[in-house]
Amino acid sequence: MSKAELARRANLSVLTIDRIEKGFGCRMDTKRKILEALGLSLDDRVRVFGEEE
């Protein structure tokens, strides 16, 4: 899936997706939107976003 498609499905900007891919942090709500757009659950967040701080 392209960044543009993920951003559209998650109702986020492509810039937001790009920043997250580069390792910048984001809010839990943003993570939830991305996980839902990917068809994943909140339990998958560590696998997708790495270890929680």
Backbone bond lengths (Angstrom), bond angles and torsions (degrees), N, CA, C in turn:
res aa  C-N    CA-C-N  psi(-1)  N-CA   C-N-CA  omega(-1)  CA-C   N-CA-C  phi
1 M - - - 1.446 - - 1.534 107.74 -
2 S 1.296 116.44 137.14 1.464 120.58 179.33 1.533 110.70 -76.73
3 K 1.323 115.55 162.88 1.469 120.27 175.73 1.522 110.61 -59.50
4 A 1.314 115.95 -40.13 1.462 120.08 -178.73 1.527 110.89 -64.17
5 E 1.325 117.00 -41.04 1.461 120.35 179.25 1.524 110.67 -68.11
6 L 1.326 117.67 -43.25 1.458 121.02 177.59 1.527 110.51 -61.28
7 A 1.320 116.28 -44.54 1.468 120.36 179.06 1.524 110.65 -60.81
8 R 1.322 117.09 -42.26 1.466 120.78 179.58 1.523 110.74 -64.02
9 R 1.322 116.57 -47.07 1.465 120.36 -178.82 1.525 112.55 -65.16
10 A 1.344 116.40 -33.69 1.462 120.91 -178.01 1.529 112.71 -90.56
11 N 1.329 115.90 -3.59 1.466 121.36 -177.21 1.528 111.12 58.52
12 L 1.335 114.91 46.34 1.466 123.17 178.04 1.523 107.93 -128.01
13 S 1.313 115.78 168.80 1.464 118.87 176.78 1.528 110.25 -84.96
14 V 1.322 116.15 155.67 1.456 121.23 175.48 1.524 109.18 -62.27
15 L 1.320 117.49 -35.65 1.463 121.58 177.90 1.532 110.58 -59.81
16 T 1.318 117.43 -40.88 1.464 121.04 178.34 1.529 110.54 -62.69
17 I 1.319 117.00 -46.00 1.466 121.11 178.34 1.520 109.98 -60.75
18 D 1.310 117.51 -43.38 1.462 122.50 -179.93 1.527 110.75 -61.54
19 R 1.322 116.93 -45.04 1.469 120.80 -179.81 1.528 111.29 -63.05
20 I 1.318 117.45 -40.46 1.466 121.03 179.10 1.525 110.22 -65.58
21 E 1.333 116.96 -41.27 1.468 120.80 177.55 1.523 111.55 -61.71
22 K 1.322 117.17 -30.50 1.466 121.63 179.72 1.527 112.57 -82.83
23 G 1.337 116.88 -0.57 1.451 120.10 174.43 1.510 116.21 101.32
24 F 1.330 117.55 1.92 1.458 119.87 176.12 1.520 109.15 -71.26
25 G 1.310 116.32 148.69 1.452 121.01 179.80 1.519 111.82 -73.91
26 C 1.331 114.65 167.85 1.458 120.40 176.40 1.525 108.84 -153.59
27 R 1.306 115.53 165.47 1.464 121.37 -179.98 1.531 110.72 -72.84
28 M 1.317 115.28 158.51 1.465 120.44 178.17 1.525 110.72 -61.05
29 D 1.325 118.23 -35.40 1.459 121.30 178.29 1.526 111.17 -61.37
30 T 1.322 116.66 -38.75 1.466 121.04 178.00 1.518 110.03 -66.84
31 K 1.332 116.91 -42.87 1.464 120.83 177.34 1.527 109.88 -60.50
32 R 1.335 116.80 -42.81 1.463 121.01 -179.87 1.524 110.41 -59.82
33 K 1.335 116.99 -44.55 1.467 120.85 -179.84 1.525 111.14 -61.43
34 I 1.322 116.68 -41.78 1.460 120.72 -179.43 1.525 110.13 -67.16
35 L 1.329 116.76 -45.56 1.460 120.34 179.33 1.523 111.24 -60.05
36 E 1.325 116.95 -44.37 1.469 120.18 178.80 1.526 110.96 -63.45
37 A 1.329 117.23 -39.70 1.462 120.81 179.17 1.525 111.35 -64.34
38 L 1.337 116.25 -29.21 1.462 121.26 178.37 1.525 112.56 -87.98
39 G 1.338 116.62 -2.88 1.456 120.25 -179.38 1.514 113.15 77.30
40 L 1.335 116.70 25.60 1.457 122.17 -178.73 1.522 110.57 -110.19
41 S 1.327 116.44 169.06 1.463 120.94 178.58 1.526 109.98 -103.50
42 L 1.322 116.59 169.61 1.461 121.09 177.28 1.522 111.65 -60.97
43 D 1.323 117.32 -26.07 1.469 120.87 178.16 1.534 111.70 -64.62
44 D 1.316 117.58 -19.95 1.467 122.14 -179.98 1.523 112.85 -86.19
45 R 1.335 118.30 -0.55 1.470 120.13 -171.60 1.527 113.36 -61.78
46 V 1.341 118.56 -37.52 1.464 120.07 179.95 1.519 109.73 -67.35
47 R 1.326 116.83 -38.86 1.470 120.93 179.09 1.522 110.87 -64.40
48 V 1.338 117.26 -37.52 1.461 121.90 -176.57 1.529 111.56 -84.20
49 F 1.338 116.60 -44.84 1.461 120.65 -172.57 1.522 114.44 -103.40
50 G 1.318 118.05 -4.36 1.458 120.78 -178.60 1.516 111.46 90.95
51 E 1.304 115.34 -176.67 1.456 121.72 -177.59 1.521 111.17 -63.39
52 E 1.314 114.92 140.03 1.478 120.49 176.16 1.523 108.44 -77.64
53 E 1.302 115.88 144.19 1.465 120.47 177.92 1.490 110.52 -91.04
